[in-house]
Amino acid sequence: MGVVTHRMVEAFRAAMLNGGISAGAEALGIPQPSMSRILADLQKAVGFPLFRKSGRSVKPTDEAIALMSKVQESFIGLGEIAGFSEQLRKQRTGRFSVCTVPSIGHSVMPEIIDHLRTRFPDLMVSLTVASYPEVAQKVRSRQADIGLTADALSIGALETVAEFTSDCVCIGTRKWLPEGATHIDVEDLAGKPFISPTGAFQRSLDALFSAHGIVVDAMVEASLFHTISELVLRGMGVSVVDALTGAGHKLRGGIAIPLRPAMTYTIYATAMSDTRLGQPAREMLRRLESATDGARTHVSHE
């Protein structure tokens, strides 16, 4: 088998797609004799006939039809490369990636990303919502510029670049919580149906309950604050969540009231120690600080 060049394949594809050698030559903008010569060279290289005369026209052979399917696969691949190249071109104008735990990703990040896209129209933003260990892995492997968690990730080459702390709130509906209350004492939760978080946050809650000698009626548990808010909105009970989730809960018609004594919830922004934060990253951190402050005010006042 001889050498098959890209020019040969291009001419063959044009002839097949356009229904003949003359039409293919016209599509490529080359003279028909040149087209015929290129196809003859291809036929010699592959070792079998590609077209046969049928009356006053030529028809592709069975081998040509089979070859065309493989050629199409190749050109689809080229199309994917072109698309990826366009994506890379856009990324040159700016790319910013964030990996966050769900409590942050499901509450304030959509609004922040909307702001970033308005502020930086050419910015390509990547948001990944993942578990705490996955956030650490994404940042460490440089698949994310910044990781957002509720636990510090300042280990090894990772460092905390910002912290945002607010007090947790009790969420519920009119069925279980008084509107207009300035705060809810932890003792007020005793005997109320309680939607329990899971993991480290629940362990902190258990320690708070134990310190005040109360037992909550925990009949349902859920791992995500957003899910807990949805369950509470259905009147299934009360719960304790971070202020950002609490603010969103109020916007959806629920009640969010500061818990006393205070239980803090801190968001840690983490990056590799050698990372230089660009303008989009700094803007995201400013917006996250503003959102945290706004949530704190929103759940403290009607």
Buried (B, 14 or more C-beta within 10 A) or exposed (E): EEEEEEEBBBBBBBBBBBEBBBBBBBBBEBEBEEBBEBBEBBBEEBEEEBBEEEEEEBEBBEBBEEBBEEBEEEEEEEEEEEEEEEEEEEEEEBBBBBBBBBBBBBBBBEEBBEBBBEEBEEBBBBBBBBEBEBBBBBBBEEBBBBBBBBBEBEEEEBBBBBEBEBBBBBBBBEBBBEEEEEBBBBEBBBEBBBBBBEEEBBEBBEEBBEEEEBEBEBEBBBBBBBBBBBBBBEEBBBBBBBBBBBBBBBEEEBBBBBBBEEBEBBBBBBBBEEBEBBEBBEBBBEBBBBBBEBBBEBBBEE
